[in-house]
Amino acid sequence: MTPTVQAHPEDAAQLAAFEARIAAGEYIEPKDWMPERYRRQLIRMMSQHAHSECVGMLPEGNWISRAPSLRRKMTLIAKVQDEAGHGHYIYCATETLGASRDELLDELHAGKAKYSSIFNYPTLNWADIGVIGWFVDGAAIVNQTVLAKASYGPYARSMIRICKEENFHKRQGYEICSVMSAGTDAQRAMLQDAVNRWWWPSLMMFGPPDAASSNSDELLRWKVKRYTNDELRQRFINLTVPQAQAINVQLPDAALAYDTTSGNWQSGPIDWDEFWAVVKGNGPLNRERVAARKAAHDNGAWVRAAAEAYAAKQAARATAAA
């Protein structure tokens, strides 16, 4: 059931005008009036997205020093750096809604805030880095190209650059997989193992099935989202199956079959019990990921303090000069 916005009587006209703007496809900007529920939904969704970008640095950052060549090191460093930037863009956009970045990070470090379930799985070998680029960043592109049309202007605009960089990430990952698929028997086996482990968690990235998604109806009505979780998941499957066929990789789904009527690749059942276990903090690496982020934040306190001191000194000099 779609939650209703409880507007005060004096806000009825504002709410009607807001709904009319959404229906007309207009962007809502930070200084525009918006229902409190809309603001809170955006903060929840955008902070989860920003947290996911930052936590997402961990599985791949661990492989920078072990990448098989200088070229691979350089591209992986660039990718991890991009992800830090993505988190920064989205935190900035969330701050326009009145949400303090410090407050959002405190919730993440306390284990209260959510981030994408996919980043609670381990990266066991180099093939995982390729498959993450192919599957995880591929799924992100499917989701984020739609978010580039979200009704909240700062969020939509942040997606434009992010999507361009995510395309680079996916191409990088798919190229790694393509090279490995044409390599030795051991390399092909390593690649297939990674595909087997990451396929189902990648499908879970789009969120619970529509029937179990408590926020989707409202987000769709306000055009923050444009498609349901299941619709986006289906698009990802349709795009990925031919890519797997092109490099002779077997997706780990015995039920996968093409439906000529719908034009879709129909997949087998997803283990939603696993999904909910990860979301609730019981995934393979939930605790380690949050602990690593908290440690990095605490260790960087002196950098933030130095930056604030420098900014204060510059402001004082500017005031004195004036």
RODO-2510 file (C-alpha; in nm, 4 decimals, decimal comma):
residues 322
     n   res          X          Y          Z
     1     m     0,0000     0,0000     0,0000
     2     t     0,1308     0,3461    -0,0879
     3     p     0,1924     0,5634     0,2204
     4     t    -0,0056     0,8856     0,2210
     5     v     0,1476     1,2244     0,2862
     6     q    -0,0060     1,3839     0,5942
     7     a    -0,0267     1,7478     0,4924
     8     h    -0,1393     2,0225     0,7243
     9     p    -0,4531     2,2055     0,6011
    10     e    -0,2459     2,5119     0,5148
    11     d    -0,0198     2,2917     0,2974
    12     a    -0,2962     2,1470     0,0832
    13     a    -0,2468     2,3975    -0,1976
    14     q     0,1313     2,3495    -0,1861
    15     l     0,0910     1,9734    -0,2016
    16     a    -0,1414     1,9994    -0,4998
    17     a     0,1045     2,2270    -0,6779
    18     f     0,3902     1,9905    -0,5977
    19     e     0,2019     1,6891    -0,7344
    20     a     0,1171     1,8871    -1,0489
    21     r     0,4838     1,9702    -1,1055
    22     i     0,5795     1,6044    -1,0654
    23     a     0,3081     1,5008    -1,3097
    24     a     0,4352     1,7570    -1,5595
    25     g     0,7864     1,6121    -1,5401
    26     e     0,9467     1,9156    -1,3764
    27     y     1,2544     1,8933    -1,1553
    28     i     1,2222     1,9750    -0,7877
    29     e     1,5085     2,1925    -0,6644
    30     p     1,6450     2,2360    -0,3092
    31     k     1,4678     2,5649    -0,2364
    32     d     1,1341     2,4430    -0,3726
    33     w     0,8594     2,3387    -0,1365
    34     m     0,8310     1,9611    -0,1011
    35     p     0,6392     1,7236     0,1267
    36     e     0,8389     1,6056     0,4249
    37     r     0,7817     1,2465     0,3184
    38     y     0,9388     1,3184    -0,0236
    39     r     1,2423     1,4742     0,1455
    40     r     1,2832     1,1814     0,3837
    41     q     1,2500     0,9236     0,1064
    42     l     1,5171     1,1035    -0,0935
    43     i     1,7528     1,1195     0,2041
    44     r     1,7047     0,7474     0,2686
    45     m     1,7585     0,6496    -0,0942
    46     m     2,0429     0,8911    -0,1718
    47     s     2,2359     0,8188     0,1476
    48     q     2,2129     0,4451     0,0777
    49     h     2,3489     0,5142    -0,2705
    50     a     2,6362     0,7287    -0,1377
    51     h     2,7214     0,4704     0,1289
    52     s     2,7231     0,2002    -0,1389
    53     e     2,9769     0,3911    -0,3472
    54     c     3,2100     0,4287    -0,0480
    55     v     3,1734     0,0737     0,0839
    56     g     3,2069    -0,0471    -0,2757
    57     m     3,5664     0,0750    -0,2787
    58     l     3,6656    -0,1952    -0,0303
    59     p     3,6261    -0,5198    -0,2315
    60     e     3,8315    -0,3822    -0,5205
    61     g     4,0799    -0,1636    -0,3331
    62     n     4,2092    -0,4820    -0,1753
    63     w     4,3274    -0,5978    -0,5217
    64     i     4,5152    -0,2886    -0,6400
    65     s     4,8518    -0,4129    -0,5158
    66     r     4,7842    -0,7619    -0,6531
    67     a     4,6652    -0,6670    -1,0016
    68     p     4,8517    -0,8710    -1,2661
    69     s     5,0056    -0,5791    -1,4565
    70     l     5,0813    -0,2086    -1,4311
    71     r     4,7969    -0,1358    -1,6716
    72     r     4,5523    -0,3276    -1,4547
    73     k     4,6769    -0,1456    -1,1443
    74     m     4,6290     0,1927    -1,3101
    75     t     4,2768     0,1233    -1,4293
    76     l     4,1726    -0,0263    -1,0954
    77     i     4,3130     0,2727    -0,9065
    78     a     4,1166     0,5010    -1,1395
    79     k     3,8011     0,3034    -1,0811
    80     v     3,8291     0,3065    -0,7014
    81     q     3,9026     0,6787    -0,7148
    82     d     3,5896     0,7307    -0,9269
    83     e     3,3800     0,5502    -0,6668
    84     a     3,5041     0,7845    -0,3952
    85     g     3,4013     1,0730    -0,6172
    86     h     3,0579     0,9236    -0,6764
    87     g     3,0003     0,9010    -0,3042
    88     h     3,1083     1,2641    -0,2672
    89     y     2,8699     1,3845    -0,5410
    90     i     2,5742     1,2097    -0,3837
    91     y     2,6563     1,3153    -0,0272
    92     c     2,6685     1,6738    -0,1578
    93     a     2,3293     1,6300    -0,3227
    94     t     2,1878     1,4819    -0,0019
    95     e     2,3131     1,7822     0,1956
    96     t     2,0862     2,0052    -0,0166
    97     l     1,7975     1,8315     0,1617
    98     g     1,9285     1,9374     0,5005
    99     a     2,0948     1,6056     0,5857
   100     s     2,4348     1,6459     0,7502
   101     r     2,7067     1,4304     0,5974
   102     d     2,8506     1,3669     0,9443
   103     e     2,5125     1,2440     1,0623
   104     l     2,4753     1,0119     0,7644
   105     l     2,8240     0,8688     0,8143
   106     d     2,7614     0,8202     1,1850
   107     e     2,4574     0,6084     1,0955
   108     l     2,6671     0,4019     0,8539
   109     h     2,9454     0,3472     1,1067
   110     a     2,6939     0,2510     1,3750
   111     g     2,5502    -0,0145     1,1441
   112     k     2,2137     0,1628     1,1250
   113     a     2,2308     0,2772     0,7626
   114     k     2,1891     0,0451     0,4657
   115     y     2,4061     0,0128     0,1564
   116     s     2,3920    -0,2218    -0,1427
   117     s     2,3832    -0,5874    -0,0395
   118     i     2,6344    -0,6777    -0,3132
   119     f     2,9280    -0,5245    -0,1270
   120     n     2,9072    -0,7746     0,1556
   121     y     3,0553    -1,0537    -0,0566
   122     p     3,4297    -1,1330    -0,0699
   123     t     3,6644    -1,0920    -0,3661
   124     l     3,8578    -1,4188    -0,3713
   125     n     4,0669    -1,3815    -0,6869
   126     w     4,1436    -1,1502    -0,9788
   127     a     3,8481    -1,2804    -1,1813
   128     d     3,6171    -1,1314    -0,9185
   129     i     3,7402    -0,7852    -1,0150
   130     g     3,6430    -0,8457    -1,3764
   131     v     3,3032    -0,9881    -1,2867
   132     i     3,2286    -0,7017    -1,0464
   133     g     3,2939    -0,4583    -1,3285
   134     w     3,0795    -0,6578    -1,5699
   135     f     2,7902    -0,7507    -1,3390
   136     v     2,7871    -0,4993    -1,0540
   137     d     2,8722    -0,1899    -1,2543
   138     g     2,6518    -0,3171    -1,5367
   139     a     2,3618    -0,3373    -1,2919
   140     a     2,4485     0,0088    -1,1621
   141     i     2,4291     0,1514    -1,5143
   142     v     2,0830     0,0014    -1,5681
   143     n     1,9634     0,1588    -1,2448
   144     q     2,1458     0,4905    -1,2615
   145     t     2,0676     0,5870    -1,6192
   146     v     1,7060     0,5900    -1,5034
   147     l     1,7978     0,7908    -1,1921
   148     a     1,9421     1,0553    -1,4252
   149     k     1,5751     1,1382    -1,4886
   150     a     1,4771     1,1411    -1,1202
   151     s     1,2449     1,4231    -1,0173
   152     y     1,4925     1,5730    -0,7680
   153     g     1,7281     1,7928    -0,9682
   154     p     2,0562     1,7598    -0,7712
   155     y     2,0281     1,3797    -0,7623
   156     a     1,9452     1,3547    -1,1321
   157     r     2,2334     1,5824    -1,2330
   158     s     2,4852     1,3921    -1,0219
   159     m     2,3972     1,0787    -1,2185
   160     i     2,5092     1,2243    -1,5511
   161     r     2,8808     1,2139    -1,4754
   162     i     2,8464     0,9019    -1,2604
   163     c     2,6865     0,7064    -1,5450
   164     k     2,9658     0,8039    -1,7841
   165     e     3,2233     0,6729    -1,5401
   166     e     3,0224     0,3590    -1,4648
   167     n     3,0313     0,2796    -1,8361
   168     f     3,4116     0,2889    -1,8171
   169     h     3,3986     0,0571    -1,5145
   170     k     3,1801    -0,1935    -1,6911
   171     r     3,3961    -0,1930    -2,0042
   172     q     3,7040    -0,2438    -1,7902
   173     g     3,5466    -0,5412    -1,6120
   174     y     3,4080    -0,7025    -1,9251
   175     e     3,7457    -0,6698    -2,0968
   176     i     3,9107    -0,8526    -1,8058
   177     c     3,6519    -1,1295    -1,8371
   178     s     3,6941    -1,1474    -2,2139
   179     v     4,0714    -1,1866    -2,1824
   180     m     4,0367    -1,4560    -1,9172
   181     s     3,7754    -1,6447    -2,1188
   182     a     4,0294    -1,6751    -2,4023
   183     g     4,3090    -1,7760    -2,1667
   184     t     4,4253    -2,0991    -2,0090
   185     d     4,2005    -2,3672    -1,8648
   186     a     4,2868    -2,2406    -1,5164
   187     q     4,1917    -1,8823    -1,6110
   188     r     3,8626    -1,9930    -1,7635
   189     a     3,7833    -2,1981    -1,4534
   190     m     3,8642    -1,9015    -1,2309
   191     l     3,6358    -1,6799    -1,4381
   192     q     3,3499    -1,9300    -1,4326
   193     d     3,3813    -1,9656    -1,0561
   194     a     3,3559    -1,5885    -1,0115
   195     v     3,0542    -1,5709    -1,2429
   196     n     2,8859    -1,8477    -1,0430
   197     r     2,9378    -1,6611    -0,7162
   198     w     2,8406    -1,3101    -0,8318
   199     w     2,5438    -1,3726    -1,0619
   200     w     2,2681    -1,4147    -0,8056
   201     p     2,3885    -1,1401    -0,5674
   202     s     2,4006    -0,9085    -0,8711
   203     l     2,0361    -0,9794    -0,9455
   204     m     1,9545    -0,9024    -0,5816
   205     m     2,1157    -0,5586    -0,6223
   206     f     1,7963    -0,4218    -0,7722
   207     g     1,6163    -0,4745    -0,4441
   208     p     1,3369    -0,7048    -0,3328
   209     p     1,0653    -0,8235    -0,5713
   210     d     0,8002    -0,5634    -0,6410
   211     a     0,5464    -0,7357    -0,4159
   212     a     0,7846    -0,6989    -0,1195
   213     s     0,9136    -0,3482    -0,1956
   214     s     0,7591    -0,1114     0,0578
   215     n     0,8918     0,2111    -0,0971
   216     s     0,8649     0,1581    -0,4724
   217     d     0,5046     0,2705    -0,5245
   218     e     0,5680     0,6050    -0,3602
   219     l     0,8988     0,6619    -0,5373
   220     l     0,7381     0,5771    -0,8707
   221     r     0,4484     0,8136    -0,8055
   222     w     0,6902     1,0954    -0,7336
   223     k     0,9097     0,9962    -1,0298
   224     v     1,2188     0,9480    -0,8208
   225     k     1,2177     0,6017    -0,9760
   226     r     1,0847     0,5398    -1,3261
   227     y     1,0765     0,1590    -1,3291
   228     t     1,0147    -0,1081    -1,0693
   229     n     1,2836    -0,3320    -0,9213
   230     d     1,1665    -0,6289    -1,1267
   231     e     1,1578    -0,4288    -1,4500
   232     l     1,5156    -0,3084    -1,3993
   233     r     1,6290    -0,6578    -1,3039
   234     q     1,4762    -0,7970    -1,6220
   235     r     1,6519    -0,5356    -1,8345
   236     f     1,9835    -0,6294    -1,6762
   237     i     1,9275    -0,9992    -1,7475
   238     n     1,8328    -0,9275    -2,1080
   239     l     2,1503    -0,7236    -2,1591
   240     t     2,3838    -0,9639    -1,9815
   241     v     2,2867    -1,3000    -2,1312
   242     p     2,4123    -1,2142    -2,4842
   243     q     2,7307    -1,0711    -2,3334
   244     a     2,7933    -1,3995    -2,1517
   245     q     2,7280    -1,5940    -2,4716
   246     a     2,9763    -1,3749    -2,6611
   247     i     3,2657    -1,4819    -2,4359
   248     n     3,1455    -1,8411    -2,3835
   249     v     3,0627    -1,8019    -2,0151
   250     q     2,7806    -2,0034    -1,8588
   251     l     2,5467    -1,8143    -1,6281
   252     p     2,4630    -2,0330    -1,3234
   253     d     2,0900    -2,0650    -1,3870
   254     a     1,9615    -2,3954    -1,5240
   255     a     1,6159    -2,2418    -1,5714
   256     l     1,7385    -1,9527    -1,7875
   257     a     1,5420    -1,9570    -2,1136
   258     y     1,4376    -1,7130    -2,3838
   259     d     1,0664    -1,6388    -2,4040
   260     t     0,9740    -1,5524    -2,7628
   261     t     0,6390    -1,4038    -2,6602
   262     s     0,7758    -1,1424    -2,4218
   263     g     1,1216    -1,1131    -2,5768
   264     n     1,2730    -1,1600    -2,2320
   265     w     1,5179    -1,4059    -2,0852
   266     q     1,3297    -1,5793    -1,8048
   267     s     1,5432    -1,6664    -1,5030
   268     g     1,5044    -1,9126    -1,2200
   269     p     1,3975    -1,8219    -0,8650
   270     i     1,6154    -1,5902    -0,6577
   271     d     1,7005    -1,6901    -0,3013
   272     w     1,5369    -1,3980    -0,1231
   273     d     1,6150    -1,5492     0,2175
   274     e     1,9829    -1,4860     0,1405
   275     f     1,9048    -1,1301     0,0315
   276     w     1,7173    -1,0440     0,3502
   277     a     1,9879    -1,2043     0,5644
   278     v     2,2509    -0,9792     0,4028
   279     v     2,0298    -0,6690     0,4296
   280     k     1,9810    -0,7373     0,8004
   281     g     2,3566    -0,7473     0,8563
   282     n     2,4220    -1,1198     0,8381
   283     g     2,6059    -1,1420     0,5069
   284     p     2,9558    -1,2858     0,4650
   285     l     3,1335    -0,9530     0,5281
   286     n     2,8772    -0,7082     0,6699
   287     r     3,0605    -0,6477     0,9963
   288     e     3,4037    -0,6303     0,8337
   289     r     3,2896    -0,3763     0,5742
   290     v     3,1370    -0,1401     0,8319
   291     a     3,4378    -0,1789     1,0629
   292     a     3,6760    -0,0975     0,7759
   293     r     3,4815     0,2158     0,6825
   294     k     3,4690     0,3319     1,0446
   295     a     3,8425     0,2738     1,0886
   296     a     3,9203     0,4726     0,7725
   297     h     3,6975     0,7569     0,8917
   298     d     3,8575     0,7641     1,2376
   299     n     4,2114     0,7490     1,0960
   300     g     4,1336     1,0402     0,8672
   301     a     4,0153     1,2708     1,1461
   302     w     4,3440     1,4648     1,1420
   303     v     4,3047     1,5364     0,7692
   304     r     3,9581     1,6825     0,8216
   305     a     4,0808     1,8875     1,1172
   306     a     4,3725     2,0222     0,9129
   307     a     4,1437     2,1124     0,6224
   308     e     3,9057     2,2964     0,8551
   309     a     4,1936     2,4845     1,0173
   310     y     4,3300     2,5838     0,6773
   311     a     3,9866     2,7008     0,5618
   312     a     3,9457     2,9080     0,8793
   313     k     4,2897     3,0658     0,8303
   314     q     4,2095     3,1561     0,4692
   315     a     3,8762     3,3039     0,5707
   316     a     4,0456     3,5115     0,8417
   317     r     4,3010     3,6425     0,5924
   318     a     4,0284     3,7339     0,3455
   319     t     3,8383     3,9202     0,6177
   320     a     4,1525     4,1077     0,7259
   321     a     4,2354     4,2010     0,3661
   322     a     3,8843     4,3379     0,3147
***
